[in-house]
């Protein structure tokens, strides 16, 4: 199963972390300014909460890619605005 999360804020990252075992693929979309190197490369965030995501979590700032690449296969799409 596939999960796409729109929004890499506290809720988005927490849900990606909590639902990790329920999905084979997870994509998190965020504005480029919201995606820092530590988050994208190391799957780690320390502010405003400490979270270490699984290596299978993918980050993108390309909204079309986040939705289209998974639209036919996405089981769940979460928008956290």
Secondary structure, 3 states (H helix, E strand, C coil): CEEEEECCCHHHHHHHHHCHHHCCEEEEECCHHHCCHHHHHHCEECCCCCEECCCCEEEECCHHHHHHHHHCCEEEEEECC
